[in-house]
Amino acid sequence: MNLLLAQCTPQREPIAAEQLPTWLGQVPGWQPDAENKLIARAFRFENYYQTMAFVNAVAELAHAQDHHPDLMVSYGACTVSFSTHSAKGLTSNDFICAAQVSALPEAESAQ
Protein backbone atom coordinates (compact mmCIF):
# COMPACT_ATOMS: atom_id res chain seq x y z
CA MET A 1 0.00 0.00 0.00
CA ASN A 2 1.32 3.44 -0.92
CA LEU A 3 0.62 5.34 2.30
CA LEU A 4 1.09 8.72 0.65
CA LEU A 5 -1.79 8.06 -1.76
CA ALA A 6 -4.06 6.12 0.59
CA GLN A 7 -7.27 7.39 2.16
CA CYS A 8 -8.42 6.61 5.67
CA THR A 9 -11.47 4.38 6.09
CA PRO A 10 -13.46 3.43 9.20
CA GLN A 11 -11.49 0.92 11.27
CA ARG A 12 -12.68 -1.14 14.24
CA GLU A 13 -9.87 -3.68 14.67
CA PRO A 14 -6.27 -2.84 15.56
CA ILE A 15 -3.28 -4.08 13.60
CA ALA A 16 -1.95 -7.41 14.91
CA ALA A 17 1.18 -7.05 17.05
CA GLU A 18 3.25 -9.19 14.67
CA GLN A 19 2.45 -6.80 11.78
CA LEU A 20 3.56 -3.69 13.66
CA PRO A 21 7.26 -3.83 12.60
CA THR A 22 6.24 -3.88 8.92
CA TRP A 23 3.98 -0.86 9.36
CA LEU A 24 6.60 1.02 11.42
CA GLY A 25 9.18 0.38 8.69
CA GLN A 26 7.07 2.51 6.37
CA VAL A 27 7.11 5.57 8.66
CA PRO A 28 10.71 6.33 9.71
CA GLY A 29 11.01 8.40 12.87
CA TRP A 30 7.63 7.39 14.30
CA GLN A 31 7.73 5.43 17.55
CA PRO A 32 5.04 3.35 19.26
CA ASP A 33 4.21 3.78 22.93
CA ALA A 34 4.91 0.93 25.36
CA GLU A 35 1.48 -0.61 24.79
CA ASN A 36 1.50 -0.22 20.98
CA LYS A 37 -1.66 1.88 21.23
CA LEU A 38 -0.27 4.99 19.51
CA ILE A 39 2.59 6.21 17.36
CA ALA A 40 4.28 9.57 17.85
CA ARG A 41 6.98 11.72 16.35
CA ALA A 42 8.50 15.03 17.44
CA PHE A 43 9.17 17.67 14.80
CA ARG A 44 11.53 20.58 15.58
CA PHE A 45 11.49 24.07 14.06
CA GLU A 46 13.56 27.23 14.16
CA ASN A 47 10.74 29.46 15.36
CA TYR A 48 7.10 29.68 16.37
CA TYR A 49 5.95 30.76 12.91
CA GLN A 50 7.35 27.59 11.32
CA THR A 51 5.85 25.48 14.10
CA MET A 52 2.40 26.98 13.57
CA ALA A 53 2.65 26.61 9.78
CA PHE A 54 3.30 22.90 10.38
CA VAL A 55 0.41 22.62 12.86
CA ASN A 56 -1.96 24.24 10.35
CA ALA A 57 -0.79 21.88 7.58
CA VAL A 58 -1.35 18.89 9.89
CA ALA A 59 -4.83 20.19 10.72
CA GLU A 60 -5.71 20.42 7.01
CA LEU A 61 -4.45 16.89 6.38
CA ALA A 62 -6.34 15.54 9.40
CA HIS A 63 -9.54 17.20 8.25
CA ALA A 64 -9.15 15.80 4.72
CA GLN A 65 -8.53 12.27 6.09
CA ASP A 66 -11.09 12.61 8.90
CA HIS A 67 -8.45 11.17 11.25
CA HIS A 68 -7.26 13.61 13.88
CA PRO A 69 -4.01 13.43 15.87
CA ASP A 70 -3.15 14.71 19.29
CA LEU A 71 -0.72 17.62 19.01
CA MET A 72 1.62 18.96 21.65
CA VAL A 73 2.84 22.36 20.51
CA SER A 74 5.60 24.56 21.89
CA TYR A 75 7.69 27.43 20.50
CA GLY A 76 9.95 25.37 18.27
CA ALA A 77 8.45 21.89 18.33
CA CYS A 78 5.34 19.86 17.75
CA THR A 79 4.81 16.27 18.75
CA VAL A 80 2.18 14.47 16.68
CA SER A 81 0.49 11.32 18.01
CA PHE A 82 -1.91 9.06 16.14
CA SER A 83 -4.18 6.35 17.50
CA THR A 84 -7.51 4.93 16.37
CA HIS A 85 -9.75 5.27 19.39
CA SER A 86 -12.57 3.21 17.85
CA ALA A 87 -10.15 0.28 17.49
CA LYS A 88 -8.45 0.92 20.85
CA GLY A 89 -5.07 0.76 19.15
CA LEU A 90 -3.23 1.28 15.89
CA THR A 91 -4.79 0.82 12.46
CA SER A 92 -3.71 1.50 8.91
CA ASN A 93 -5.24 4.99 9.30
CA ASP A 94 -2.57 5.93 11.82
CA PHE A 95 0.22 4.93 9.46
CA ILE A 96 -1.42 6.60 6.45
CA CYS A 97 -1.61 9.87 8.33
CA ALA A 98 1.88 9.50 9.84
CA ALA A 99 3.39 9.03 6.39
CA GLN A 100 1.46 11.98 5.01
CA VAL A 101 2.44 14.25 7.93
CA SER A 102 6.09 13.29 7.44
CA ALA A 103 5.81 14.20 3.75
CA LEU A 104 4.47 17.71 4.39
CA PRO A 105 6.78 20.44 3.04
CA GLU A 106 6.68 22.02 6.50
CA ALA A 107 7.94 18.76 8.01
CA GLU A 108 10.73 18.53 5.43
CA SER A 109 12.04 21.95 6.48
CA ALA A 110 12.14 20.76 10.10
CA GLN A 111 14.61 17.97 9.42
C-alpha distances in whole Angstrom, upper triangle without the diagonal:
4,6,9,8,7,11,12,14,17,16,19,18,17,15,17,18,18,14,15,15,12,10,13,13,10,13,16,19,18,20,20,24,26,25,21,21,20,19,21,21,25,25,28,30,34,35,35,34,31,30,30,28,25,26,26,23,21,23,22,19,19,21,19,16,19,18,21,21,24,26,29,30,33,35,33,30,27,25,22,21,19,19,19,22,22,20,23,20,16,13,10,12,13,11,9,13,14,12,13,16,16,16,19,22,24,22,22,26,26,25
4,6,6,6,10,12,15,18,18,21,20,19,17,19,21,20,16,16,16,13,11,14,13,9,11,14,18,17,20,21,24,27,26,22,22,21,19,20,20,23,23,26,27,31,32,32,31,28,27,28,26,23,24,24,20,19,21,20,16,18,20,17,15,18,17,20,20,24,25,27,29,31,33,30,28,25,24,21,21,18,19,19,23,23,22,24,21,18,15,11,12,14,11,8,12,12,9,10,14,14,13,16,18,21,19,19,23,23,22
4,5,5,8,10,13,16,16,19,19,17,15,18,19,19,16,15,15,13,10,12,12,8,9,13,15,14,17,18,21,24,23,20,19,17,15,17,17,20,20,23,25,28,29,29,28,25,24,24,23,20,20,21,17,16,18,17,13,14,17,15,12,15,14,16,16,20,21,24,25,28,29,27,24,22,20,17,17,15,16,16,20,21,19,21,18,15,12,9,9,10,7,5,8,9,6,7,11,11,10,13,16,18,16,17,21,21,20
4,6,9,11,14,18,18,22,22,20,19,22,23,23,19,18,18,16,13,14,14,10,11,13,16,15,18,20,23,26,26,22,22,19,17,18,17,19,19,22,23,26,27,27,26,23,22,22,20,17,19,19,15,14,16,15,11,13,16,13,12,15,14,16,17,20,20,23,24,27,28,26,23,21,20,17,18,16,18,18,22,23,22,24,21,18,15,12,11,12,10,7,8,9,6,5,9,10,8,10,13,16,14,15,18,19,19
4,7,10,13,17,18,21,22,21,20,23,24,24,21,20,21,18,15,17,17,13,14,17,19,19,22,23,26,29,28,24,24,22,20,21,20,23,22,25,26,29,30,30,28,25,25,25,22,20,21,20,17,16,18,16,12,14,16,12,11,15,15,17,19,22,23,26,27,30,31,29,26,24,23,20,20,18,19,19,23,23,22,25,22,19,16,13,12,14,12,8,10,12,10,8,12,13,11,13,16,18,17,18,21,22,22
4,7,9,13,14,18,18,18,17,20,22,22,18,18,19,17,14,16,17,13,14,17,20,18,21,21,24,27,26,22,21,19,18,19,20,23,23,26,27,31,31,30,29,27,26,25,23,21,21,21,18,16,17,16,12,13,15,12,9,13,13,16,17,21,22,25,27,30,31,30,27,24,23,19,19,16,17,16,20,19,19,21,19,16,13,10,9,11,10,6,9,12,10,9,13,14,13,15,18,20,19,20,23,24,24
4,6,10,12,16,17,17,17,20,22,23,20,19,21,19,16,18,19,16,16,20,21,19,22,21,24,27,26,22,21,19,18,20,21,23,23,27,28,31,31,30,29,27,25,25,23,20,20,19,17,15,16,14,11,11,12,9,6,9,10,13,15,19,21,24,26,29,31,30,27,24,22,19,18,15,16,14,18,17,17,20,18,16,12,10,8,11,11,7,9,12,12,10,13,16,15,16,19,21,20,21,25,25,25
4,7,9,12,14,14,14,18,20,22,18,18,20,18,15,17,19,16,16,20,21,18,20,19,22,24,23,19,18,16,16,18,19,22,23,26,28,31,31,30,29,27,25,24,23,21,20,19,17,15,15,14,11,10,11,9,6,7,7,11,13,17,19,23,24,28,30,29,26,23,21,17,16,13,13,11,14,13,14,16,15,13,10,8,5,9,10,7,8,11,12,11,13,16,16,17,21,22,21,23,26,25,26
4,6,10,12,13,14,18,20,22,19,19,21,20,17,19,21,19,19,23,24,21,22,21,23,26,23,20,18,17,18,20,22,25,26,30,31,35,35,33,32,30,28,28,27,24,23,22,21,18,18,17,14,13,13,12,8,9,9,13,15,19,21,25,27,31,33,32,29,26,24,20,18,15,14,11,13,12,12,15,15,13,10,9,7,11,12,10,12,15,16,15,17,20,20,21,24,25,24,26,29,29,30
4,7,10,11,13,17,20,22,19,19,22,21,18,20,23,21,21,24,25,22,23,21,22,25,22,19,17,17,18,21,23,26,27,31,33,36,36,34,34,32,30,29,28,26,24,24,22,20,19,19,16,14,14,14,11,9,9,13,15,18,21,25,27,31,34,33,30,26,24,21,18,15,13,9,11,9,9,13,13,12,10,10,8,11,14,13,14,17,18,18,19,22,23,23,27,28,26,29,32,31,32
4,6,8,10,13,16,18,16,16,19,19,16,18,21,19,19,23,24,20,21,19,20,22,19,16,14,14,16,19,22,25,27,31,33,36,36,35,35,33,30,30,29,27,25,25,24,21,20,21,18,16,17,16,13,12,11,14,15,18,21,25,27,31,34,33,30,26,24,20,17,13,11,8,9,7,6,10,10,9,7,8,8,10,13,13,14,16,18,18,20,22,23,24,28,28,27,29,32,31,31
4,7,10,12,15,18,16,16,20,20,17,20,23,22,22,25,26,22,22,19,20,21,18,16,13,15,17,20,24,27,29,33,35,39,39,37,37,35,32,32,32,29,27,28,27,23,23,24,21,18,20,20,16,15,13,16,17,19,23,26,29,32,36,35,32,28,25,22,19,15,12,8,9,6,4,8,9,10,8,11,11,13,15,16,17,19,21,21,22,25,26,27,31,31,29,32,35,33,34
4,7,9,12,14,13,13,17,17,15,17,20,20,20,23,24,21,20,17,18,19,16,13,12,14,16,20,23,26,29,32,35,39,39,37,38,36,33,33,33,30,28,29,28,25,25,26,23,20,22,22,18,17,15,17,18,20,24,26,30,33,36,35,32,28,25,22,19,15,12,9,10,8,5,8,8,8,7,10,11,12,14,16,17,18,20,22,23,24,26,28,32,32,29,32,35,33,33
4,6,9,11,10,10,14,14,12,14,17,17,17,20,21,17,16,13,14,15,12,10,9,11,13,16,20,23,26,29,32,36,37,35,36,34,31,31,31,28,26,28,27,23,24,25,22,19,22,22,18,17,15,17,16,18,21,24,27,31,34,33,29,26,22,19,16,13,10,8,10,9,5,7,5,5,5,8,10,10,12,14,15,16,18,20,21,22,24,26,29,29,27,29,32,30,30
4,6,8,7,7,11,11,9,11,14,14,15,18,19,16,15,13,14,15,13,10,10,11,12,16,19,23,25,29,32,36,36,35,36,33,31,32,31,28,27,29,27,23,24,25,22,20,23,23,19,19,16,18,18,20,23,25,28,31,34,33,29,26,22,20,16,13,11,10,13,13,9,10,8,6,5,7,10,10,11,13,15,15,16,19,20,21,23,25,29,29,26,28,31,29,29
4,6,5,7,10,11,10,13,15,16,17,19,21,18,16,14,15,15,12,10,11,13,15,18,21,25,27,31,34,38,39,38,39,36,34,35,35,31,30,32,30,27,28,29,26,24,27,26,23,23,20,22,21,23,25,27,31,34,37,35,31,28,25,22,19,17,14,14,16,15,12,12,10,9,9,11,14,14,14,16,18,18,19,22,23,23,26,28,31,32,29,30,34,32,31
4,5,5,8,10,10,11,14,15,16,18,19,16,14,11,13,12,10,8,10,12,13,17,20,23,26,30,33,37,38,37,38,36,33,34,34,31,30,32,30,27,29,30,27,25,28,28,24,25,21,23,21,22,25,26,30,32,35,34,30,27,24,22,18,16,14,15,17,17,13,13,10,9,11,13,16,14,14,17,19,18,19,23,23,23,25,28,31,31,28,30,33,31,29
4,6,7,8,10,11,13,15,16,18,19,17,16,13,15,15,13,11,14,15,16,19,21,25,28,31,34,38,39,39,40,37,35,36,36,32,32,34,32,29,31,32,28,27,30,30,26,27,24,25,24,25,27,29,32,35,37,35,32,29,26,24,21,19,17,18,20,20,17,17,14,12,13,14,17,16,15,18,21,19,20,23,24,24,26,29,32,32,29,30,33,32,30
4,6,6,7,9,10,12,14,16,17,15,15,13,15,16,14,11,13,14,14,18,20,23,26,29,32,36,37,37,38,35,33,34,33,30,30,31,29,26,28,29,25,24,27,26,23,24,21,23,22,23,26,28,30,33,36,34,30,27,24,22,19,17,16,16,19,19,16,16,13,11,11,11,14,14,12,15,18,16,17,20,21,21,23,26,29,30,26,27,31,29,28
4,5,5,6,9,10,11,13,14,12,11,9,12,13,12,8,11,11,11,14,16,20,22,26,29,33,34,34,35,32,29,31,31,27,27,29,27,23,25,27,23,22,25,25,21,22,19,20,19,20,22,24,27,29,32,30,26,24,21,18,16,14,13,14,17,18,15,15,11,9,10,10,13,12,10,14,15,14,15,18,19,18,21,23,27,27,24,25,28,26,25
4,5,5,6,9,10,11,13,11,11,10,13,14,14,11,14,13,12,15,16,20,22,25,28,32,34,34,35,31,29,31,31,27,27,30,27,24,27,28,25,24,27,27,23,25,22,23,21,22,24,25,28,30,32,30,26,24,21,19,17,16,16,18,20,22,19,18,15,12,13,13,16,14,12,15,17,15,15,18,19,18,20,23,26,27,23,24,27,25,23
4,6,5,7,9,11,14,13,13,13,16,17,17,13,16,15,14,16,17,21,23,26,29,32,34,34,35,32,30,31,31,27,27,29,27,24,27,27,23,23,26,25,22,24,21,23,21,23,25,27,29,31,33,31,28,25,22,20,19,17,17,18,21,22,19,20,16,13,13,11,15,14,11,13,16,14,13,17,19,17,19,22,25,26,23,23,27,25,23
4,5,5,7,10,12,10,11,11,14,16,16,12,13,12,11,13,15,18,20,24,26,30,32,31,32,29,27,28,28,24,24,26,23,20,23,23,20,19,23,22,18,20,17,19,18,20,21,23,26,28,31,28,25,22,20,17,15,13,14,15,18,19,16,17,13,10,9,8,11,10,7,10,12,11,10,14,15,14,16,19,22,23,20,21,24,23,22
4,5,5,7,9,7,8,8,12,14,14,11,13,11,9,11,12,15,17,21,24,27,29,29,30,27,25,26,26,22,23,25,22,20,22,23,20,20,23,23,20,21,18,19,17,19,20,21,23,26,28,26,22,20,17,15,14,13,13,15,19,20,18,18,14,11,11,11,13,10,8,11,12,10,10,14,14,13,15,18,21,22,18,19,22,21,19
4,6,6,9,9,10,12,15,17,18,15,17,15,12,14,14,17,18,21,24,28,30,30,31,27,26,28,27,23,24,26,24,21,24,25,22,22,25,24,21,24,21,22,20,22,22,24,26,28,30,27,24,22,19,18,17,16,17,19,22,24,21,21,18,14,14,13,15,13,10,12,14,12,11,14,15,13,15,18,21,22,18,19,22,21,18
4,6,10,9,12,13,17,19,20,16,17,15,12,14,14,17,17,21,23,27,29,29,29,26,24,26,25,21,22,24,21,19,22,22,18,19,22,21,18,21,18,20,18,20,21,23,25,27,29,26,23,21,19,17,16,15,16,18,21,23,21,21,18,14,13,11,13,12,8,9,12,9,7,11,13,11,12,16,18,20,16,16,20,19,17
4,6,6,9,11,15,17,18,15,16,13,10,10,10,13,14,17,20,23,25,25,26,22,21,22,22,18,19,21,18,16,19,20,16,17,20,20,17,20,17,17,15,17,18,19,21,23,25,22,19,17,15,13,13,12,14,17,20,22,20,20,17,13,13,12,12,10,7,9,10,7,6,9,10,8,10,13,16,17,13,14,17,16,15
4,6,8,11,15,18,19,16,17,15,11,11,9,12,13,15,18,22,24,25,25,22,20,23,22,18,20,22,19,17,21,22,19,19,23,23,20,23,20,20,17,19,19,20,21,23,24,21,18,17,15,14,14,14,17,19,23,25,23,23,19,16,17,15,16,13,11,13,13,9,8,12,12,9,11,14,16,17,13,13,16,15,12
4,6,10,13,16,18,15,17,14,10,8,6,8,10,12,16,19,21,22,23,20,18,20,20,17,18,21,19,16,20,21,19,19,23,23,21,23,20,19,16,17,16,17,18,19,21,18,15,14,12,11,12,13,16,19,22,25,23,22,19,16,18,17,17,14,12,14,13,10,10,13,11,9,12,14,16,16,12,13,15,13,11
4,7,10,13,15,12,13,10,6,5,5,8,10,14,17,21,22,22,23,20,18,20,20,17,17,20,18,15,18,20,17,17,21,21,19,20,17,16,13,14,14,15,17,19,21,19,15,13,10,9,9,10,12,15,18,21,19,19,15,13,14,14,14,11,9,12,11,8,9,12,11,9,13,15,17,17,13,15,17,15,14
4,7,9,11,9,11,8,5,5,6,10,13,16,19,23,24,24,26,23,20,23,23,19,19,22,21,18,21,23,20,19,23,24,21,22,18,17,14,14,15,15,18,20,22,20,16,15,11,11,9,10,12,15,18,20,19,17,14,12,14,15,15,12,11,14,14,10,13,15,14,13,16,18,21,20,16,18,20,18,16
4,7,8,5,7,6,4,6,9,12,16,19,22,26,27,27,28,26,23,24,25,22,21,24,23,19,21,24,21,19,23,24,21,21,18,17,14,14,15,16,19,21,24,23,19,17,13,12,9,10,10,13,15,18,16,14,10,9,12,14,14,11,11,15,14,12,14,17,16,15,19,21,24,23,19,21,24,21,20
4,6,5,6,6,6,8,11,13,17,20,23,27,28,27,29,27,23,25,26,23,22,25,24,21,22,25,23,21,24,26,23,23,19,18,15,14,15,15,19,21,24,23,19,17,13,13,10,11,10,13,14,18,16,13,10,11,14,16,17,13,14,18,17,14,17,20,18,18,22,23,26,25,21,24,26,23,22
4,6,8,9,10,11,14,17,20,23,27,30,31,30,32,30,27,29,30,27,25,29,28,25,26,29,27,24,28,29,26,26,22,21,18,17,19,19,22,24,27,26,22,20,17,16,13,14,13,16,16,19,17,14,12,12,16,19,19,16,17,21,20,18,21,23,22,22,25,27,30,28,25,27,29,26,25
4,5,8,10,13,16,19,22,25,29,32,33,32,34,32,29,30,31,28,26,29,28,25,26,28,26,24,27,28,25,24,21,20,18,17,19,20,23,26,29,28,24,22,18,17,14,13,12,14,14,16,14,11,9,10,14,17,18,15,16,20,20,18,21,23,22,23,26,28,31,30,26,29,31,28,27
4,6,7,11,14,17,20,24,27,31,32,31,32,30,27,28,29,25,24,27,26,22,24,26,23,21,24,25,22,22,18,18,16,16,18,19,23,25,28,27,23,21,17,15,12,11,9,11,13,15,12,10,7,7,11,13,14,12,13,16,16,15,17,20,20,20,23,25,28,27,24,26,29,26,25
4,7,10,14,17,20,24,27,30,31,30,31,29,26,27,28,24,22,25,24,20,21,24,21,19,22,23,20,19,15,15,13,13,16,17,21,24,27,26,23,20,16,14,10,9,6,8,9,12,9,7,4,6,9,12,13,10,12,16,15,14,17,19,19,19,23,24,27,26,23,26,28,26,26
4,7,10,13,16,20,23,27,27,26,27,25,22,23,24,20,19,21,21,17,18,21,18,16,19,20,17,17,13,12,10,10,13,14,18,21,24,23,19,16,12,10,7,6,5,8,9,13,11,9,6,6,9,12,11,8,10,13,12,11,14,16,15,16,19,20,24,23,20,22,25,22,22
4,7,11,13,17,20,24,25,24,25,23,20,21,22,18,17,20,19,15,17,19,17,15,19,20,17,17,14,13,10,10,12,13,16,19,22,21,17,14,10,8,6,5,7,10,13,15,14,13,10,8,10,12,11,8,8,12,11,8,11,14,12,13,16,17,21,20,17,19,21,19,19
4,7,10,13,17,20,21,20,22,19,16,18,19,15,14,18,17,13,16,18,16,15,18,20,18,18,14,13,9,9,10,10,13,16,18,17,13,10,7,5,4,6,9,13,15,18,17,16,13,11,14,14,14,10,10,13,11,8,12,13,11,11,15,16,19,17,14,17,19,16,16
4,7,10,13,17,18,18,19,17,14,16,17,13,13,17,16,13,16,18,16,16,19,20,19,20,16,15,11,11,10,10,12,14,16,14,10,8,6,6,7,9,12,16,18,21,21,19,17,15,17,17,16,12,12,14,12,9,11,13,10,9,13,14,16,14,11,13,15,12,12
4,7,10,14,15,15,17,14,11,14,15,12,12,16,15,13,16,18,17,17,20,22,21,22,18,16,13,12,10,9,10,11,13,10,7,6,4,6,9,12,15,19,21,24,24,22,20,18,20,20,19,15,15,17,15,11,14,15,11,10,14,14,15,13,10,13,13,10,11
4,7,11,12,12,14,11,9,12,12,9,10,14,13,12,15,17,16,17,20,21,20,22,19,17,14,13,11,10,10,11,11,8,6,5,6,8,11,14,18,21,23,26,26,25,23,21,22,22,20,17,16,17,15,12,13,14,10,9,12,11,12,10,7,10,10,6,8
4,7,9,10,12,9,8,11,12,10,12,15,15,14,17,19,19,20,23,24,24,25,23,20,17,16,13,12,10,10,9,6,4,7,9,11,15,18,21,25,26,30,30,29,26,24,26,25,24,21,20,21,18,16,17,17,13,12,15,14,13,10,9,10,9,6,7
4,6,7,9,6,6,10,10,9,11,14,14,14,17,19,19,20,23,24,25,26,24,21,19,18,15,13,11,10,8,5,6,8,11,14,17,20,24,27,29,32,32,31,29,27,28,28,26,23,23,23,20,18,19,18,15,14,15,14,13,9,9,10,8,5,8
4,7,8,7,8,11,12,12,14,16,17,18,20,22,22,24,26,27,28,29,27,25,22,21,18,16,13,11,9,6,8,12,15,17,21,24,28,31,32,36,36,35,33,31,32,31,30,27,26,27,24,22,22,22,18,17,18,16,15,12,12,13,9,8,10
4,6,6,6,9,10,11,13,15,16,17,19,21,22,23,25,26,27,28,27,24,22,21,17,15,12,10,6,5,8,11,15,17,21,24,28,31,32,35,36,35,33,31,33,32,30,27,27,27,24,23,23,22,19,19,20,17,16,12,13,15,12,10,13
4,5,5,6,9,10,10,12,14,15,16,18,20,21,22,24,26,26,25,22,20,18,15,13,9,8,5,6,8,10,14,16,20,23,26,29,30,33,34,33,32,30,31,31,28,26,27,27,23,22,23,22,18,19,20,17,16,13,14,16,13,12,16
4,5,5,6,9,10,11,12,14,15,17,19,20,21,23,24,25,24,22,20,20,16,15,12,11,8,9,11,12,16,17,21,23,27,29,31,34,35,34,33,31,32,31,28,26,27,26,23,22,23,21,18,18,19,16,14,11,13,15,12,12,16
4,5,5,6,9,10,11,12,14,16,17,18,20,21,23,24,23,20,19,18,15,15,11,11,9,8,9,10,14,15,19,21,25,28,29,32,33,32,31,29,29,28,26,24,24,23,20,19,20,18,15,15,15,12,11,7,9,11,9,8,12
4,5,5,6,9,10,11,12,14,15,16,18,20,21,22,20,18,16,15,11,11,8,8,7,6,6,7,10,12,16,18,22,25,26,29,30,29,27,26,27,26,24,21,22,22,18,17,18,17,13,14,15,13,12,8,9,12,10,9,12
4,5,5,6,8,10,10,12,14,15,16,18,20,20,19,17,15,15,11,11,8,9,9,9,9,9,12,13,16,19,22,24,26,28,30,29,28,26,27,27,24,22,23,22,18,18,19,17,14,15,16,13,13,10,11,14,13,12,16
4,6,5,6,9,10,11,13,14,15,17,19,20,19,17,16,16,13,14,12,13,12,11,11,11,14,14,17,19,23,25,26,29,30,30,29,27,27,26,23,21,22,21,17,17,18,15,12,14,14,11,10,7,10,12,11,11,15
4,5,5,6,9,10,11,12,14,15,16,18,17,14,13,14,11,12,10,12,12,11,10,8,11,11,14,16,20,22,24,26,27,27,25,23,24,23,20,18,18,17,14,13,14,12,9,10,11,8,8,5,7,10,10,9,12
4,5,5,6,9,10,10,12,14,15,16,15,12,11,11,8,10,8,11,12,11,10,7,10,9,12,14,18,20,21,24,25,25,23,22,22,22,19,17,18,17,14,14,15,13,10,12,14,11,12,9,10,13,13,12,15
4,5,5,6,9,10,11,12,14,15,15,12,12,13,11,13,11,14,14,14,13,11,13,12,15,16,19,21,22,25,26,26,25,24,24,23,20,18,19,18,15,15,17,14,11,14,14,11,12,10,12,15,15,15,18
4,5,5,6,9,10,11,12,14,14,12,12,14,12,15,13,16,16,16,14,12,14,12,15,15,19,20,22,24,26,26,24,22,22,21,18,17,17,15,12,13,14,10,8,11,11,7,9,8,9,12,13,13,16
4,5,5,6,9,10,10,12,11,9,9,10,9,12,12,15,16,15,13,10,11,9,11,12,15,17,19,21,22,22,21,19,19,18,14,13,14,13,9,10,11,9,6,10,11,8,11,9,9,13,14,14,16
4,5,5,6,9,10,10,10,8,9,10,10,13,13,16,17,17,15,12,13,11,13,13,15,16,18,20,22,22,21,20,19,19,15,14,16,15,11,13,15,12,10,13,14,12,14,12,13,17,17,17,20
4,5,5,6,9,10,11,10,11,14,13,16,16,19,20,20,18,15,16,14,16,15,18,18,20,21,23,24,23,21,20,19,16,16,17,14,11,14,15,11,10,14,13,11,13,13,14,17,18,18,21
4,5,5,6,8,9,9,10,13,13,17,17,20,21,21,18,15,15,12,14,13,15,16,18,20,21,22,21,18,17,16,12,12,13,11,8,10,11,8,8,11,11,9,12,12,13,15,17,17,19
4,5,5,6,5,5,7,10,11,15,16,19,21,21,18,15,15,11,12,10,12,13,15,16,18,19,18,16,15,14,11,11,12,11,7,10,12,10,9,13,13,12,15,15,15,18,20,19,21
4,5,5,7,7,10,13,14,18,18,22,23,23,21,18,18,15,15,14,15,15,16,17,19,21,20,19,18,17,13,14,16,13,11,14,15,13,12,16,16,15,17,17,18,21,22,22,24
4,6,8,10,12,16,17,20,21,24,26,25,23,20,20,17,17,15,17,16,18,19,20,22,21,19,17,16,12,14,15,12,10,14,14,11,12,16,15,14,17,17,18,20,22,23,24
4,5,8,11,14,16,20,21,25,26,26,23,20,19,15,15,12,14,13,15,15,17,19,18,16,14,12,9,10,12,9,8,11,12,10,11,15,15,14,18,18,18,20,23,23,24
4,6,10,13,15,19,21,24,27,26,24,20,19,15,15,12,13,11,13,13,15,17,17,15,14,13,10,11,14,12,10,13,15,13,14,17,18,17,20,20,20,23,25,25,26
4,7,10,13,16,18,22,25,24,21,18,16,12,11,8,9,8,10,11,13,14,13,12,11,11,7,8,11,10,8,11,13,12,12,15,16,16,20,19,18,21,24,23,24
4,7,9,13,15,19,21,21,18,15,13,10,9,7,9,9,10,12,14,15,14,13,13,14,10,9,12,12,9,11,14,13,11,15,17,16,19,18,17,20,22,21,23
4,6,10,12,16,19,19,15,12,10,6,5,5,7,9,11,13,15,14,13,12,13,14,11,9,11,12,9,9,13,12,10,13,16,15,18,17,15,19,20,19,20
4,7,10,13,17,17,14,10,8,6,5,7,9,11,12,15,16,15,14,14,16,17,14,12,14,15,12,12,16,15,13,15,18,17,20,18,16,20,21,19,21
4,6,10,13,13,10,7,6,5,6,9,12,15,15,19,20,18,17,17,18,19,17,14,16,17,13,13,16,15,12,14,17,16,18,15,14,18,18,16,18
4,7,10,11,8,5,5,7,9,12,14,18,18,22,22,21,20,19,21,22,20,17,19,20,16,15,18,18,15,16,19,18,19,16,15,19,19,16,18
4,7,8,6,4,7,9,12,15,18,21,21,25,26,24,23,22,24,25,22,19,21,22,18,17,19,19,15,16,19,17,18,15,14,17,17,14,17
4,6,5,6,9,12,15,18,21,24,25,28,29,28,26,26,28,28,26,23,24,25,21,20,22,21,18,18,21,19,19,16,15,18,17,14,17
4,6,8,12,15,18,21,24,27,28,32,33,31,30,29,30,31,28,25,26,27,23,22,24,23,19,19,21,19,19,15,15,18,16,13,16
4,7,10,13,17,20,24,27,28,32,32,31,29,28,29,29,27,24,24,25,22,20,21,21,17,17,19,17,16,13,12,15,12,10,12
4,7,10,13,17,20,23,25,28,29,27,25,24,26,26,24,20,21,22,19,16,18,18,14,14,17,15,15,12,11,14,12,9,12
4,6,10,13,17,20,21,24,25,24,22,21,22,22,20,17,18,19,15,13,16,15,12,12,15,14,15,12,10,14,13,10,13
4,7,10,13,17,18,22,22,20,18,17,19,20,18,14,15,17,14,12,14,15,11,12,15,14,16,14,11,15,15,12,14
4,7,10,14,15,19,19,18,16,14,16,16,14,11,12,13,10,8,12,12,9,10,13,13,16,13,11,15,16,13,15
4,7,10,12,15,15,14,12,11,13,14,12,9,11,13,10,8,12,13,11,12,15,16,19,17,15,18,19,17,18
4,7,9,12,12,11,9,8,9,11,9,5,8,10,8,7,11,12,11,13,15,16,19,18,16,19,21,19,20
4,6,9,9,8,6,5,8,10,8,6,9,11,10,10,14,15,14,16,19,19,23,22,20,23,25,23,24
4,6,5,6,6,6,6,9,7,7,10,12,11,12,15,16,16,18,21,21,25,24,22,25,28,26,27
4,5,5,7,8,10,13,11,10,14,15,14,16,19,19,19,21,24,24,28,27,25,28,30,28,29
4,6,8,10,10,13,11,12,15,16,16,18,20,21,21,24,26,26,30,29,28,31,33,31,32
4,5,7,7,11,11,11,14,15,16,17,20,21,21,23,25,26,30,30,28,30,33,31,31
4,7,9,13,13,12,15,17,17,17,20,22,22,23,26,27,30,30,27,30,33,31,31
4,7,10,11,9,12,14,15,15,17,19,19,20,23,24,28,27,25,27,30,28,28
4,7,8,6,8,11,12,11,14,16,16,17,20,21,25,25,22,25,27,25,25
4,5,6,7,9,10,11,13,15,16,17,19,21,25,25,22,25,28,26,26
4,5,5,6,9,10,11,12,14,15,17,19,22,23,21,23,26,25,25
4,5,5,6,8,10,11,12,14,15,17,21,21,19,21,24,23,24
4,6,5,6,9,10,10,12,14,16,19,19,17,19,22,21,21
4,5,5,6,8,10,10,12,14,18,19,16,18,21,20,19
4,6,5,6,9,10,11,13,16,17,15,17,20,20,20
4,5,5,6,8,10,11,14,15,13,15,18,18,18
4,5,5,6,9,10,14,14,11,13,16,15,15
4,6,5,6,9,12,13,11,12,16,15,15
4,5,5,7,10,11,10,11,15,15,15
4,5,5,9,9,7,10,12,12,13
4,6,8,9,6,7,11,10,10
4,6,8,7,7,10,11,11
4,5,5,6,9,10,11
4,5,5,6,9,10
4,5,5,7,9
4,5,5,7
4,5,6
4,6
4
